[in-house]
Amino acid sequence: MTRRLLTLAGLGLGIAAGGIALAPAFAQVPGSALQNHDTNAPVDVAADRIEVQDRLDRAVFSGNVDVRQGRLQLNSERITVAYSSQGGIDIDRIDATGGVRLTSPSETARSETAIYDLNERIVTMLGNVVLNQGQNIVRGGRLVLDLDTGRAVMDGGVPGSRGTSSTPNGRVTGRFTVPRGRGG
């Protein structure tokens, strides 16, 4: 199942194992854009430059890239959009690199790279991942977000791999706020 693209730049191109499940802490919050995200919504892309590689069925956007779909926004220095061009142009996958930031109305995640598989409705963020929701923060090497269910799974990553974590021993770390007024 692929997504129809918007016409861009007049070109006719549109656009855990061993981990910790973060759904209760992050993704199930009222108003969270992670749960039941509309992956069929149009994808809007803005950048300083676009290079269309028709023979490879991809487009490369670079320089202050801003991608929006529904209530999600992805920013990075570069993205590569892989698409199919049979009977129209449909986005299959978006790969982002360089200071990646994914935001929704209630969460912000940062990483070195990210892969958004539109067919599977999964976002995978890799490399020094930091996930914030209000005062709550979790750090790890890899974050996998299921946009249908809102489930978020973070793991520490494997040292020396693409999902490397800046945390000690490649572990997931977190700090969560506790409501005041409890106890004596």
N, C-alpha and C positions, 0 to 999 in steps of 0.2 A: 504494500500500500504506500504510494508516494504522494507528495504534496504538490499541488499546482503552484507555479511560480508567478510572481508579478513581473511585469516588463520593467527592466532596469536599463538605465543609460541609453535608451532608445535602441538597444541591441537585440531586443526580443528575448533577452535572458532574464529569467526571474529567479527571482530567487525564493561472592564475598566471603569469598571464603576467608575465615579468620578475622573478619571485620566486625565492626560495631554497627548495629542497625540504629538509625537516627530518627526513625519515623515518629516515635512519641515526642521526642525533644524538638524536632524541627519541622517535619513535613505535615503533621496533622493539625497544625495551628489554624484556627479559623482565618480565612482570607489567604491561605497559602496558595501561591500559584503553582506549586509543585504537584498537588493532588488534582487530578482531572484537568490538567493543562490541555487546551485545545490544540493538538498537534496538527489539525487540519487548517488552522488559521493561516492566512498568507504570511510569508516571510519577507520582511523589508530589510534591505541592506543598503548602507551608505558607507563610503570609503573615499580616500584620496585618489585611489587608482584601481582600475579593473583590467585584468587581462583574461580574455576568453580563449580557451584552448578547445575549440570545437571537436577536433579529432579525438581528444581524450575525454570528451564530455565533462569538462570541468571549467570553473572560472576561479581566478585568484584575485581576491580583494586585499589591498594593503594600505596601510596608513590610517590610523584612527578609525578602525572598522567598528561599525555599530550595526548589530543585527537585532531585529525585534520580531517577536511572534507572540501575539496576544499580550499577556502581562509579563512575559519574560524578555529580558534584554541581555545580550552578550556583547562584550566589548573586548577587542584584542588588537594587536598590531597587524595581524594577517589571518585571513581565513581562506580555505580552499573549499569550494562548493562542488561536490560531485553530483551529477544529474544524469537522468536518462532522457533521451530525446526521441523516443518512439511515440508518435502521436501527440506530441507536445513536449514541453520541458518540465520535468518533475525532479525536485531535489530529493536525493537519497541520503546524503550525509554532508555534514559541515565539520571541517577540522579547523580548530583555532589554535594559534600559537602567539606567544609574546604577551605577557601580562594579561592573561585571560581573566575576565570578571563576568560572572553570571548573576543577575539580580532579578528578584521578584519583589512584589510588594512587602514581603515579610522576611526574606532571606537574601544573603549575599555570599557567594562563593568565589574564591580566587584560586588560580593555579597557573602552572607554566603552560599546559596544553589542555585542550578539551576536544572531545569528539561527540557530536550530536547525531545519532543515528535516527533519522526521521521515520524510517520504516519500523524499527523496533520501539521507538519512542523512549529512548534511553540516552542520557547524557553521562559521559564518563569524563571526569576531570583528573588529570595526572600531574604529579610533581608539586610538592610543597603546598598541598591543598589546605585552605583555611575556610571554614564554613561558619558564618555568623548569623545569629538571629537575636536581635536585641543585644542583651548583655551576655548571652550564651555563645561560646566559641568552641569549635572542635578543629583539631589539626591532624593531618595524616598525609599519606602518600597517594591515595586514590579514593575518589568519591564517585559512586555510581548512583544516579538519580533516575528512578522510574517515573516518567511523567504521567502515566495512567493512574498509578496507585499513590504516588507521592512518597513512596518509600525511598529513603536515602541510606546507603551503606558506605561506611568509611573503613578503610584498612590502612595499615602502616606502610604498605608498599615494600618492595624488595630492595635492599641497599644496592646502589649501582644501576638500578633499572630506571625506566622512564617514569615509574610511579614513586620515585624516591621521596622520602619524607625528611623534613628538617628536624623532626622530633627525635629524642634519644632512643637508640635501639630500634628505630623504625616502627615505633608503636604509635597508636592513636592516643591523643591526649585531648582533654576537654575541661572546660570550666563552665559551670552552670549556676545561675542565680537561684537563690532560695527565697521564697516569699517571706517578708518580715511579718512578725506578729505570731509566729508559731512558737510553741514551747513556753517556758516560764520566764 
